[in-house]
């Protein structure tokens, strides 16, 4: 199975205005968490639509992708190439099921499950797994 579609651990320090806005809002129960879940869902939507520009825009300049059985992918330029390759390998979707935000509001995370459906030589192979994304306030 192609490693580019398998995300056992996906860490991207994502510069996200949703986290910044949530941190500046009056502290309501779960406000920052809801903002991160919305950002995660929005990122998944542009990724599923195979919008390379918007998918890469979610990543910080120092972001890293940690895909199994593959070298760490560092920085936006390398991430853009990895995502472009990933788009051609098949379909990837994910859904967050947990979220957390640091008390300072500078960092947060989303974690959940993903499903990749490979095409080509893999002939419709499906991989289900889990992911972690670390978000950083702009």
N, CA, C and O atoms as CSV, one atom per row, in Angstrom:
chain,resi,resn,atom,element,x,y,z
A,1,UNK,N,N,0.842,-1.173,0.000
A,1,UNK,CA,C,0.000,0.000,0.000
A,1,UNK,C,C,0.890,1.239,0.000
A,1,UNK,O,O,1.882,1.291,0.727
A,2,UNK,N,N,0.543,2.228,-0.803
A,2,UNK,CA,C,1.368,3.430,-0.890
A,2,UNK,C,C,1.354,4.196,0.419
A,2,UNK,O,O,0.292,4.489,0.969
A,3,UNK,N,N,2.529,4.514,0.910
A,3,UNK,CA,C,2.653,5.210,2.187
A,3,UNK,C,C,2.051,6.602,2.141
A,3,UNK,O,O,1.616,7.115,3.172
A,4,UNK,N,N,2.015,7.225,0.976
A,4,UNK,CA,C,1.524,8.593,0.907
A,4,UNK,C,C,0.056,8.708,1.282
A,4,UNK,O,O,-0.399,9.787,1.662
A,5,UNK,N,N,-0.690,7.621,1.182
A,5,UNK,CA,C,-2.095,7.682,1.545
A,5,UNK,C,C,-2.360,7.231,2.971
A,5,UNK,O,O,-3.475,7.396,3.467
A,6,UNK,N,N,-1.374,6.672,3.636
A,6,UNK,CA,C,-1.576,6.156,4.988
A,6,UNK,C,C,-1.162,7.215,5.987
A,6,UNK,O,O,-0.008,7.644,5.997
A,7,UNK,N,N,-2.071,7.633,6.811
A,7,UNK,CA,C,-1.748,8.650,7.807
A,7,UNK,C,C,-1.994,8.051,9.183
A,7,UNK,O,O,-3.101,8.134,9.715
A,8,UNK,N,N,-0.976,7.458,9.747
A,8,UNK,CA,C,-1.091,6.973,11.111
A,8,UNK,C,C,-0.874,8.142,12.059
A,8,UNK,O,O,-1.516,8.230,13.106
A,9,UNK,N,N,0.020,9.027,11.695
A,9,UNK,CA,C,0.275,10.214,12.489
A,9,UNK,C,C,0.532,11.348,11.527
A,9,UNK,O,O,1.505,11.308,10.774
A,10,UNK,N,N,-0.303,12.343,11.531
A,10,UNK,CA,C,-0.220,13.462,10.617
A,10,UNK,C,C,-0.121,14.705,11.472
A,10,UNK,O,O,-1.120,15.149,12.038
A,11,UNK,N,N,1.054,15.267,11.573
A,11,UNK,CA,C,1.235,16.451,12.398
A,11,UNK,C,C,1.557,17.613,11.480
A,11,UNK,O,O,2.555,17.592,10.760
A,12,UNK,N,N,0.726,18.604,11.508
A,12,UNK,CA,C,0.983,19.817,10.760
A,12,UNK,C,C,0.782,20.984,11.705
A,12,UNK,O,O,-0.295,21.158,12.277
A,13,UNK,N,N,1.814,21.772,11.863
A,13,UNK,CA,C,1.630,22.990,12.637
A,13,UNK,C,C,0.896,23.951,11.716
A,13,UNK,O,O,1.503,24.661,10.914
A,14,UNK,N,N,-0.379,23.957,11.845
A,14,UNK,CA,C,-1.218,24.696,10.923
A,14,UNK,C,C,-1.484,26.093,11.454
A,14,UNK,O,O,-2.020,26.272,12.547
A,15,UNK,N,N,-1.106,27.054,10.674
A,15,UNK,CA,C,-1.390,28.434,11.029
A,15,UNK,C,C,-2.849,28.679,10.698
A,15,UNK,O,O,-3.247,28.590,9.537
A,16,UNK,N,N,-3.636,28.980,11.691
A,16,UNK,CA,C,-5.064,29.017,11.464
A,16,UNK,C,C,-5.693,30.224,12.128
A,16,UNK,O,O,-5.558,30.428,13.335
A,17,UNK,N,N,-6.375,31.015,11.336
A,17,UNK,CA,C,-7.029,32.195,11.888
A,17,UNK,C,C,-8.190,31.816,12.797
A,17,UNK,O,O,-8.560,32.596,13.674
A,18,UNK,N,N,-8.773,30.630,12.605
A,18,UNK,CA,C,-9.872,30.203,13.476
A,18,UNK,C,C,-9.391,30.060,14.914
A,18,UNK,O,O,-10.106,30.429,15.846
A,19,UNK,N,N,-8.189,29.530,15.102
A,19,UNK,CA,C,-7.641,29.400,16.449
A,19,UNK,C,C,-7.352,30.770,17.036
A,19,UNK,O,O,-7.609,31.004,18.217
A,20,UNK,N,N,-6.823,31.675,16.232
A,20,UNK,CA,C,-6.540,33.022,16.718
A,20,UNK,C,C,-7.825,33.729,17.141
A,20,UNK,O,O,-7.867,34.371,18.190
A,21,UNK,N,N,-8.863,33.611,16.331
A,21,UNK,CA,C,-10.139,34.237,16.669
A,21,UNK,C,C,-10.727,33.633,17.928
A,21,UNK,O,O,-11.274,34.341,18.773
A,22,UNK,N,N,-10.611,32.318,18.049
A,22,UNK,CA,C,-11.171,31.645,19.221
A,22,UNK,C,C,-10.454,32.081,20.490
A,22,UNK,O,O,-11.082,32.250,21.535
A,23,UNK,N,N,-9.149,32.262,20.401
A,23,UNK,CA,C,-8.379,32.664,21.574
A,23,UNK,C,C,-8.726,34.089,22.001
A,23,UNK,O,O,-8.631,34.426,23.181
A,24,UNK,N,N,-9.130,34.926,21.038
A,24,UNK,CA,C,-9.457,36.307,21.350
A,24,UNK,C,C,-10.907,36.480,21.794
A,24,UNK,O,O,-11.260,37.499,22.388
A,25,UNK,N,N,-11.730,35.504,21.512
A,25,UNK,CA,C,-13.138,35.582,21.909
A,25,UNK,C,C,-13.252,35.520,23.428
A,25,UNK,O,O,-12.353,35.043,24.122
A,26,UNK,N,N,-14.367,36.008,23.915
A,26,UNK,CA,C,-14.661,35.803,25.321
A,26,UNK,C,C,-14.684,34.303,25.551
A,26,UNK,O,O,-15.245,33.562,24.743
A,27,UNK,N,N,-14.082,33.844,26.640
A,27,UNK,CA,C,-13.963,32.411,26.925
A,27,UNK,C,C,-15.321,31.816,27.269
A,27,UNK,O,O,-15.779,31.880,28.410
A,28,UNK,N,N,-15.947,31.238,26.257
A,28,UNK,CA,C,-17.182,30.504,26.487
A,28,UNK,C,C,-16.843,29.028,26.464
A,28,UNK,O,O,-15.858,28.629,25.842
A,29,UNK,N,N,-17.623,28.230,27.114
A,29,UNK,CA,C,-17.370,26.795,27.201
A,29,UNK,C,C,-17.279,26.184,25.812
A,29,UNK,O,O,-18.264,26.142,25.074
A,30,UNK,N,N,-16.088,25.710,25.463
A,30,UNK,CA,C,-15.892,25.012,24.208
A,30,UNK,C,C,-15.760,25.894,22.977
A,30,UNK,O,O,-15.724,25.363,21.867
A,31,UNK,N,N,-15.687,27.203,23.114
A,31,UNK,CA,C,-15.593,28.085,21.946
A,31,UNK,C,C,-14.353,27.830,21.111
A,31,UNK,O,O,-14.451,27.725,19.889
A,32,UNK,N,N,-13.194,27.728,21.735
A,32,UNK,CA,C,-11.951,27.474,21.016
A,32,UNK,C,C,-11.963,26.079,20.404
A,32,UNK,O,O,-11.481,25.879,19.289
A,33,UNK,N,N,-12.508,25.126,21.129
A,33,UNK,CA,C,-12.585,23.757,20.617
A,33,UNK,C,C,-13.495,23.685,19.388
A,33,UNK,O,O,-13.170,23.014,18.408
A,34,UNK,N,N,-14.618,24.367,19.446
A,34,UNK,CA,C,-15.528,24.376,18.294
A,34,UNK,C,C,-14.855,25.009,17.078
A,34,UNK,O,O,-15.024,24.544,15.951
A,35,UNK,N,N,-14.092,26.072,17.318
A,35,UNK,CA,C,-13.388,26.742,16.214
A,35,UNK,C,C,-12.365,25.801,15.580
A,35,UNK,O,O,-12.220,25.778,14.358
A,36,UNK,N,N,-11.664,25.035,16.391
A,36,UNK,CA,C,-10.689,24.087,15.842
A,36,UNK,C,C,-11.369,22.961,15.077
A,36,UNK,O,O,-10.904,22.565,14.008
A,37,UNK,N,N,-12.459,22.448,15.614
A,37,UNK,CA,C,-13.196,21.408,14.891
A,37,UNK,C,C,-13.687,21.936,13.541
A,37,UNK,O,O,-13.647,21.219,12.541
A,38,UNK,N,N,-14.144,23.174,13.512
A,38,UNK,CA,C,-14.594,23.775,12.261
A,38,UNK,C,C,-13.424,23.932,11.287
A,38,UNK,O,O,-13.576,23.691,10.089
A,39,UNK,N,N,-12.265,24.333,11.798
A,39,UNK,CA,C,-11.083,24.474,10.946
A,39,UNK,C,C,-10.656,23.124,10.385
A,39,UNK,O,O,-10.294,23.024,9.213
A,40,UNK,N,N,-10.697,22.086,11.217
A,40,UNK,CA,C,-10.327,20.745,10.778
A,40,UNK,C,C,-11.275,20.269,9.673
A,40,UNK,O,O,-10.844,19.698,8.671
A,41,UNK,N,N,-12.559,20.511,9.874
A,41,UNK,CA,C,-13.569,20.102,8.889
A,41,UNK,C,C,-13.383,20.877,7.579
A,41,UNK,O,O,-13.512,20.305,6.496
A,42,UNK,N,N,-13.083,22.162,7.676
A,42,UNK,CA,C,-12.870,22.976,6.479
A,42,UNK,C,C,-11.629,22.499,5.724
A,42,UNK,O,O,-11.621,22.462,4.494
A,43,UNK,N,N,-10.587,22.135,6.464
A,43,UNK,CA,C,-9.369,21.642,5.826
A,43,UNK,C,C,-9.649,20.312,5.115
A,43,UNK,O,O,-9.195,20.093,3.992
A,44,UNK,N,N,-10.390,19.442,5.771
A,44,UNK,CA,C,-10.730,18.153,5.158
A,44,UNK,C,C,-11.534,18.373,3.881
A,44,UNK,O,O,-11.360,17.635,2.911
A,45,UNK,N,N,-12.403,19.366,3.864
A,45,UNK,CA,C,-13.234,19.639,2.689
A,45,UNK,C,C,-12.381,20.081,1.500
A,45,UNK,O,O,-12.597,19.608,0.384
A,46,UNK,N,N,-11.419,20.978,1.717
A,46,UNK,CA,C,-10.576,21.420,0.596
A,46,UNK,C,C,-9.620,20.315,0.170
A,46,UNK,O,O,-9.275,20.206,-1.007
A,47,UNK,N,N,-9.188,19.489,1.133
A,47,UNK,CA,C,-8.310,18.361,0.802
A,47,UNK,C,C,-9.081,17.333,-0.024
A,47,UNK,O,O,-8.566,16.836,-1.026
A,48,UNK,N,N,-10.296,17.010,0.379
A,48,UNK,CA,C,-11.123,16.054,-0.359
A,48,UNK,C,C,-11.464,16.558,-1.749
A,48,UNK,O,O,-11.616,15.772,-2.685
A,49,UNK,N,N,-11.584,17.879,-1.880
A,49,UNK,CA,C,-11.845,18.491,-3.184
A,49,UNK,C,C,-10.574,18.578,-4.031
A,49,UNK,O,O,-10.612,19.018,-5.180
A,50,UNK,N,N,-9.459,18.155,-3.454
A,50,UNK,CA,C,-8.148,18.155,-4.117
A,50,UNK,C,C,-7.732,19.557,-4.550
A,50,UNK,O,O,-7.190,19.758,-5.636
A,51,UNK,N,N,-7.999,20.517,-3.674
A,51,UNK,CA,C,-7.579,21.898,-3.891
A,51,UNK,C,C,-6.196,22.056,-3.258
A,51,UNK,O,O,-6.076,22.261,-2.050
A,52,UNK,N,N,-5.160,21.960,-4.084
A,52,UNK,CA,C,-3.791,21.968,-3.576
A,52,UNK,C,C,-3.447,23.277,-2.874
A,52,UNK,O,O,-2.858,23.266,-1.793
A,53,UNK,N,N,-3.804,24.385,-3.472
A,53,UNK,CA,C,-3.449,25.690,-2.899
A,53,UNK,C,C,-4.045,25.851,-1.502
A,53,UNK,O,O,-3.341,26.229,-0.565
A,54,UNK,N,N,-5.334,25.569,-1.361
A,54,UNK,CA,C,-5.984,25.721,-0.056
A,54,UNK,C,C,-5.529,24.657,0.937
A,54,UNK,O,O,-5.436,24.926,2.134
A,55,UNK,N,N,-5.247,23.462,0.453
A,55,UNK,CA,C,-4.777,22.400,1.350
A,55,UNK,C,C,-3.424,22.760,1.954
A,55,UNK,O,O,-3.200,22.558,3.148
A,56,UNK,N,N,-2.534,23.286,1.140
A,56,UNK,CA,C,-1.201,23.660,1.617
A,56,UNK,C,C,-1.263,24.941,2.440
A,56,UNK,O,O,-0.467,25.122,3.361
A,57,UNK,N,N,-2.198,25.832,2.117
A,57,UNK,CA,C,-2.326,27.092,2.855
A,57,UNK,C,C,-2.641,26.859,4.328
A,57,UNK,O,O,-2.348,27.716,5.161
A,58,UNK,N,N,-3.229,25.724,4.660
A,58,UNK,CA,C,-3.538,25.414,6.055
A,58,UNK,C,C,-2.290,25.122,6.869
A,58,UNK,O,O,-2.337,25.110,8.099
A,59,UNK,N,N,-1.170,24.885,6.189
A,59,UNK,CA,C,0.061,24.479,6.881
A,59,UNK,C,C,0.985,25.656,7.146
A,59,UNK,O,O,1.110,26.569,6.329
A,60,UNK,N,N,1.616,25.616,8.282
A,60,UNK,CA,C,2.627,26.585,8.681
A,60,UNK,C,C,3.888,26.370,7.835
A,60,UNK,O,O,4.090,25.284,7.293
A,61,UNK,N,N,4.728,27.391,7.719
A,61,UNK,CA,C,5.975,27.265,6.959
A,61,UNK,C,C,6.879,26.164,7.516
A,61,UNK,O,O,7.685,25.598,6.777
A,62,UNK,N,N,6.758,25.858,8.792
A,62,UNK,CA,C,7.601,24.844,9.423
A,62,UNK,C,C,6.834,23.555,9.713
A,62,UNK,O,O,7.235,22.770,10.572
A,63,UNK,N,N,5.758,23.344,9.014
A,63,UNK,CA,C,4.930,22.154,9.232
A,63,UNK,C,C,5.677,20.889,8.845
A,63,UNK,O,O,6.627,20.917,8.063
A,64,UNK,N,N,5.222,19.778,9.413
A,64,UNK,CA,C,5.780,18.458,9.112
A,64,UNK,C,C,4.639,17.489,8.857
A,64,UNK,O,O,3.597,17.554,9.510
A,65,UNK,N,N,4.843,16.591,7.903
A,65,UNK,CA,C,3.934,15.466,7.693
A,65,UNK,C,C,4.689,14.213,8.099
A,65,UNK,O,O,5.812,13.983,7.651
A,66,UNK,N,N,4.074,13.409,8.942
A,66,UNK,CA,C,4.691,12.160,9.381
A,66,UNK,C,C,3.824,11.009,8.907
A,66,UNK,O,O,2.888,10.601,9.596
A,67,UNK,N,N,4.135,10.490,7.737
A,67,UNK,CA,C,3.411,9.365,7.173
A,67,UNK,C,C,4.206,8.098,7.436
A,67,UNK,O,O,5.436,8.140,7.433
A,68,UNK,N,N,3.542,6.978,7.664
A,68,UNK,CA,C,4.257,5.751,7.993
A,68,UNK,C,C,5.144,5.273,6.839
A,68,UNK,O,O,4.816,5.430,5.663
A,69,UNK,N,N,6.262,4.693,7.221
A,69,UNK,CA,C,7.196,4.091,6.257
A,69,UNK,C,C,7.682,5.077,5.208
A,69,UNK,O,O,7.959,4.696,4.070
A,70,UNK,N,N,7.785,6.328,5.587
A,70,UNK,CA,C,8.251,7.364,4.673
A,70,UNK,C,C,9.027,8.407,5.473
A,70,UNK,O,O,8.774,8.595,6.663
A,71,UNK,N,N,9.968,9.080,4.820
A,71,UNK,CA,C,10.696,10.147,5.525
A,71,UNK,C,C,9.746,11.267,5.949
A,71,UNK,O,O,8.681,11.445,5.359
A,72,UNK,N,N,10.137,12.009,6.963
A,72,UNK,CA,C,9.375,13.173,7.400
A,72,UNK,C,C,9.386,14.200,6.268
A,72,UNK,O,O,10.421,14.438,5.645
A,73,UNK,N,N,8.245,14.796,6.013
A,73,UNK,CA,C,8.115,15.840,4.996
A,73,UNK,C,C,8.111,17.172,5.733
A,73,UNK,O,O,7.238,17.420,6.564
A,74,UNK,N,N,9.090,18.038,5.431
A,74,UNK,CA,C,9.258,19.294,6.155
A,74,UNK,C,C,9.061,20.498,5.245
A,74,UNK,O,O,9.608,20.542,4.143
A,75,UNK,N,N,8.292,21.462,5.697
A,75,UNK,CA,C,8.110,22.725,5.002
A,75,UNK,C,C,7.042,22.690,3.928
A,75,UNK,O,O,6.687,21.633,3.407
A,76,UNK,N,N,6.536,23.883,3.608
A,76,UNK,CA,C,5.409,23.995,2.681
A,76,UNK,C,C,5.713,23.462,1.281
A,76,UNK,O,O,4.858,22.822,0.667
A,77,UNK,N,N,6.918,23.716,0.769
A,77,UNK,CA,C,7.243,23.272,-0.586
A,77,UNK,C,C,7.199,21.747,-0.674
A,77,UNK,O,O,6.608,21.188,-1.598
A,78,UNK,N,N,7.819,21.089,0.278
A,78,UNK,CA,C,7.822,19.623,0.292
A,78,UNK,C,C,6.424,19.078,0.579
A,78,UNK,O,O,6.022,18.058,0.019
A,79,UNK,N,N,5.690,19.759,1.451
A,79,UNK,CA,C,4.318,19.333,1.755
A,79,UNK,C,C,3.438,19.452,0.511
A,79,UNK,O,O,2.611,18.577,0.254
A,80,UNK,N,N,3.611,20.527,-0.262
A,80,UNK,CA,C,2.828,20.693,-1.494
A,80,UNK,C,C,3.085,19.526,-2.448
A,80,UNK,O,O,2.144,19.008,-3.048
A,81,UNK,N,N,4.332,19.109,-2.595
A,81,UNK,CA,C,4.641,17.974,-3.459
A,81,UNK,C,C,4.020,16.686,-2.912
A,81,UNK,O,O,3.451,15.903,-3.672
A,82,UNK,N,N,4.128,16.465,-1.604
A,82,UNK,CA,C,3.571,15.249,-0.997
A,82,UNK,C,C,2.052,15.204,-1.148
A,82,UNK,O,O,1.484,14.152,-1.439
A,83,UNK,N,N,1.402,16.338,-0.951
A,83,UNK,CA,C,-0.057,16.376,-1.078
A,83,UNK,C,C,-0.459,16.173,-2.538
A,83,UNK,O,O,-1.417,15.454,-2.820
A,84,UNK,N,N,0.261,16.798,-3.462
A,84,UNK,CA,C,-0.040,16.609,-4.891
A,84,UNK,C,C,0.068,15.118,-5.253
A,84,UNK,O,O,-0.792,14.583,-5.953
A,85,UNK,N,N,1.126,14.454,-4.773
A,85,UNK,CA,C,1.287,13.013,-5.007
A,85,UNK,C,C,0.146,12.227,-4.365
A,85,UNK,O,O,-0.357,11.257,-4.934
A,86,UNK,N,N,-0.250,12.660,-3.179
A,86,UNK,CA,C,-1.326,11.994,-2.454
A,86,UNK,C,C,-2.643,12.090,-3.227
A,86,UNK,O,O,-3.399,11.121,-3.293
A,87,UNK,N,N,-2.914,13.256,-3.809
A,87,UNK,CA,C,-4.130,13.451,-4.592
A,87,UNK,C,C,-4.219,12.445,-5.729
A,87,UNK,O,O,-5.302,11.944,-6.030
A,88,UNK,N,N,-3.087,12.145,-6.363
A,88,UNK,CA,C,-3.122,11.224,-7.501
A,88,UNK,C,C,-3.216,9.763,-7.061
A,88,UNK,O,O,-3.537,8.895,-7.872
A,89,UNK,N,N,-2.940,9.483,-5.781
A,89,UNK,CA,C,-2.961,8.099,-5.289
A,89,UNK,C,C,-4.371,7.595,-4.986
A,89,UNK,O,O,-4.606,6.387,-4.966
A,90,UNK,N,N,-5.303,8.507,-4.752
A,90,UNK,CA,C,-6.656,8.065,-4.423
A,90,UNK,C,C,-7.422,9.127,-3.666
A,90,UNK,O,O,-7.206,10.324,-3.851
A,91,UNK,N,N,-8.310,8.675,-2.820
A,91,UNK,CA,C,-9.185,9.568,-2.051
A,91,UNK,C,C,-8.851,9.457,-0.566
A,91,UNK,O,O,-8.657,8.355,-0.052
A,92,UNK,N,N,-8.784,10.582,0.113
A,92,UNK,CA,C,-8.529,10.608,1.549
A,92,UNK,C,C,-9.572,11.483,2.220
A,92,UNK,O,O,-9.788,12.623,1.809
A,93,UNK,N,N,-10.210,10.960,3.239
A,93,UNK,CA,C,-11.141,11.736,4.054
A,93,UNK,C,C,-10.810,11.495,5.513
A,93,UNK,O,O,-10.253,10.456,5.866
A,94,UNK,N,N,-11.149,12.444,6.356
A,94,UNK,CA,C,-10.939,12.260,7.789
A,94,UNK,C,C,-12.045,12.940,8.575
A,94,UNK,O,O,-12.761,13.796,8.056
A,95,UNK,N,N,-12.172,12.547,9.824
A,95,UNK,CA,C,-13.193,13.108,10.709
A,95,UNK,C,C,-12.617,13.199,12.113
A,95,UNK,O,O,-12.184,12.197,12.682
A,96,UNK,N,N,-12.614,14.389,12.659
A,96,UNK,CA,C,-12.113,14.600,14.017
A,96,UNK,C,C,-13.096,14.037,15.034
A,96,UNK,O,O,-14.310,14.114,14.850
A,97,UNK,N,N,-12.556,13.468,16.111
A,97,UNK,CA,C,-13.418,12.997,17.202
A,97,UNK,C,C,-12.949,13.494,18.562
A,97,UNK,O,O,-13.573,13.206,19.583
A,98,UNK,N,N,-11.848,14.241,18.574
A,98,UNK,CA,C,-11.374,14.840,19.818
A,98,UNK,C,C,-10.623,16.123,19.484
A,98,UNK,O,O,-10.023,16.255,18.417
A,99,UNK,N,N,-10.670,17.050,20.410
A,99,UNK,CA,C,-10.020,18.342,20.216
A,99,UNK,C,C,-9.541,18.849,21.566
A,99,UNK,O,O,-10.137,18.545,22.599
A,100,UNK,N,N,-8.478,19.613,21.553
A,100,UNK,CA,C,-7.989,20.247,22.775
A,100,UNK,C,C,-7.270,21.534,22.430
A,100,UNK,O,O,-6.693,21.666,21.350
A,101,UNK,N,N,-7.308,22.475,23.348
A,101,UNK,CA,C,-6.658,23.763,23.153
A,101,UNK,C,C,-5.879,24.091,24.415
A,101,UNK,O,O,-6.394,23.967,25.526
A,102,UNK,N,N,-4.620,24.515,24.233
A,102,UNK,CA,C,-3.806,24.936,25.372
A,102,UNK,C,C,-4.452,26.137,26.041
A,102,UNK,O,O,-5.129,26.930,25.387
A,103,UNK,N,N,-4.244,26.270,27.334
A,103,UNK,CA,C,-4.831,27.380,28.088
A,103,UNK,C,C,-4.473,28.730,27.471
A,103,UNK,O,O,-5.291,29.650,27.470
A,104,UNK,N,N,-3.249,28.850,26.944
A,104,UNK,CA,C,-2.811,30.107,26.326
A,104,UNK,C,C,-3.548,30.403,25.026
A,104,UNK,O,O,-3.609,31.555,24.597
A,105,UNK,N,N,-4.106,29.376,24.397
A,105,UNK,CA,C,-4.772,29.540,23.115
A,105,UNK,C,C,-3.828,29.524,21.931
A,105,UNK,O,O,-4.267,29.671,20.791
A,106,UNK,N,N,-2.527,29.348,22.180
A,106,UNK,CA,C,-1.539,29.368,21.101
A,106,UNK,C,C,-1.445,28.047,20.337
A,106,UNK,O,O,-1.096,28.039,19.157
A,107,UNK,N,N,-1.753,26.934,20.998
A,107,UNK,CA,C,-1.676,25.619,20.378
A,107,UNK,C,C,-2.961,24.846,20.637
A,107,UNK,O,O,-3.632,25.032,21.652
A,108,UNK,N,N,-3.277,23.990,19.704
A,108,UNK,CA,C,-4.411,23.099,19.873
A,108,UNK,C,C,-4.179,21.852,19.053
A,108,UNK,O,O,-3.211,21.764,18.298
A,109,UNK,N,N,-5.063,20.894,19.202
A,109,UNK,CA,C,-4.940,19.675,18.410
A,109,UNK,C,C,-6.318,19.152,18.048
A,109,UNK,O,O,-7.306,19.390,18.743
A,110,UNK,N,N,-6.349,18.435,16.941
A,110,UNK,CA,C,-7.503,17.630,16.579
A,110,UNK,C,C,-6.978,16.230,16.299
A,110,UNK,O,O,-5.883,16.054,15.765
A,111,UNK,N,N,-7.764,15.259,16.663
A,111,UNK,CA,C,-7.412,13.873,16.385
A,111,UNK,C,C,-8.681,13.142,15.985
A,111,UNK,O,O,-9.783,13.511,16.389
A,112,UNK,N,N,-8.511,12.118,15.198
A,112,UNK,CA,C,-9.680,11.392,14.736
A,112,UNK,C,C,-9.310,10.221,13.864
A,112,UNK,O,O,-8.249,9.617,14.023
A,113,UNK,N,N,-10.204,9.902,12.933
A,113,UNK,CA,C,-10.026,8.746,12.064
A,113,UNK,C,C,-10.003,9.202,10.605
A,113,UNK,O,O,-10.614,10.205,10.236
A,114,UNK,N,N,-9.281,8.437,9.793
A,114,UNK,CA,C,-9.244,8.723,8.366
A,114,UNK,C,C,-9.558,7.456,7.588
A,114,UNK,O,O,-9.483,6.343,8.109
A,115,UNK,N,N,-9.911,7.661,6.325
A,115,UNK,CA,C,-10.065,6.540,5.409
A,115,UNK,C,C,-9.445,6.946,4.086
A,115,UNK,O,O,-9.739,8.014,3.549
A,116,UNK,N,N,-8.584,6.081,3.567
A,116,UNK,CA,C,-8.020,6.312,2.245
A,116,UNK,C,C,-8.449,5.179,1.324
A,116,UNK,O,O,-8.429,4.004,1.692
A,117,UNK,N,N,-8.830,5.564,0.134
A,117,UNK,CA,C,-9.214,4.606,-0.904
A,117,UNK,C,C,-8.230,4.785,-2.043
A,117,UNK,O,O,-8.223,5.812,-2.721
A,118,UNK,N,N,-7.401,3.773,-2.246
A,118,UNK,CA,C,-6.356,3.844,-3.253
A,118,UNK,C,C,-6.874,3.416,-4.616
A,118,UNK,O,O,-7.770,2.579,-4.731
A,119,UNK,N,N,-6.289,4.009,-5.638
A,119,UNK,CA,C,-6.632,3.600,-6.999
A,119,UNK,C,C,-5.352,3.105,-7.672
A,119,UNK,O,O,-4.289,3.086,-7.051
A,120,UNK,N,N,-5.450,2.717,-8.900
A,120,UNK,CA,C,-4.278,2.253,-9.633
A,120,UNK,C,C,-3.918,0.830,-9.269
A,120,UNK,O,O,-4.794,-0.027,-9.156
A,121,UNK,N,N,-2.619,0.570,-9.083
A,121,UNK,CA,C,-2.124,-0.779,-8.788
A,121,UNK,C,C,-2.748,-1.371,-7.527
A,121,UNK,O,O,-2.908,-2.587,-7.422
A,122,UNK,N,N,-3.098,-0.512,-6.571
A,122,UNK,CA,C,-3.682,-1.000,-5.317
A,122,UNK,C,C,-5.123,-1.467,-5.519
A,122,UNK,O,O,-5.677,-2.166,-4.671
A,123,UNK,N,N,-5.726,-1.083,-6.636
A,123,UNK,CA,C,-7.037,-1.574,-7.017
A,123,UNK,C,C,-8.132,-1.430,-5.990
A,123,UNK,O,O,-8.789,-2.416,-5.656
A,124,UNK,N,N,-8.350,-0.237,-5.479
A,124,UNK,CA,C,-9.452,-0.010,-4.561
A,124,UNK,C,C,-9.180,-0.396,-3.120
A,124,UNK,O,O,-10.111,-0.502,-2.321
A,125,UNK,N,N,-7.917,-0.609,-2.777
A,125,UNK,CA,C,-7.590,-0.934,-1.386
A,125,UNK,C,C,-8.044,0.197,-0.475
A,125,UNK,O,O,-7.950,1.372,-0.828
A,126,UNK,N,N,-8.530,-0.170,0.687
A,126,UNK,CA,C,-9.001,0.810,1.665
A,126,UNK,C,C,-8.152,0.678,2.917
A,126,UNK,O,O,-7.914,-0.422,3.418
A,127,UNK,N,N,-7.700,1.828,3.413
A,127,UNK,CA,C,-6.944,1.864,4.662
A,127,UNK,C,C,-7.694,2.764,5.633
A,127,UNK,O,O,-8.026,3.902,5.302
A,128,UNK,N,N,-7.958,2.261,6.816
A,128,UNK,CA,C,-8.574,3.043,7.884
A,128,UNK,C,C,-7.544,3.237,8.973
A,128,UNK,O,O,-6.814,2.306,9.310
A,129,UNK,N,N,-7.475,4.428,9.524
A,129,UNK,CA,C,-6.499,4.688,10.574
A,129,UNK,C,C,-6.866,5.899,11.403
A,129,UNK,O,O,-8.005,6.366,11.393
A,130,UNK,N,N,-5.883,6.390,12.114
A,130,UNK,CA,C,-6.094,7.539,13.001
A,130,UNK,C,C,-5.068,8.618,12.679
A,130,UNK,O,O,-4.023,8.340,12.092
A,131,UNK,N,N,-5.374,9.839,13.066
A,131,UNK,CA,C,-4.481,10.958,12.782
A,131,UNK,C,C,-4.446,11.924,13.966
A,131,UNK,O,O,-5.302,11.898,14.851
A,132,UNK,N,N,-3.439,12.762,13.944
A,132,UNK,CA,C,-3.285,13.845,14.914
A,132,UNK,C,C,-2.789,15.054,14.156
A,132,UNK,O,O,-1.807,14.967,13.419
A,133,UNK,N,N,-3.455,16.182,14.328
A,133,UNK,CA,C,-3.006,17.441,13.752
A,133,UNK,C,C,-2.787,18.414,14.895
A,133,UNK,O,O,-3.647,18.570,15.763
A,134,UNK,N,N,-1.641,19.065,14.894
A,134,UNK,CA,C,-1.328,20.094,15.881
A,134,UNK,C,C,-1.494,21.432,15.171
A,134,UNK,O,O,-0.928,21.662,14.102
A,135,UNK,N,N,-2.281,22.307,15.787
A,135,UNK,CA,C,-2.578,23.613,15.219
A,135,UNK,C,C,-1.855,24.689,16.018
A,135,UNK,O,O,-1.782,24.621,17.245
A,136,UNK,N,N,-1.320,25.685,15.310
A,136,UNK,CA,C,-0.631,26.796,15.958
A,136,UNK,C,C,-1.320,28.101,15.562
A,136,UNK,O,O,-1.659,28.318,14.399
A,137,UNK,N,N,-1.513,28.950,16.545
A,137,UNK,CA,C,-2.135,30.257,16.266
A,137,UNK,C,C,-1.184,31.097,15.444
A,137,UNK,O,O,0.019,31.122,15.704
A,138,UNK,N,N,-1.724,31.788,14.450
A,138,UNK,CA,C,-0.933,32.701,13.603
A,138,UNK,C,C,-0.422,33.863,14.410
A,138,UNK,O,O,0.262,34.734,13.873
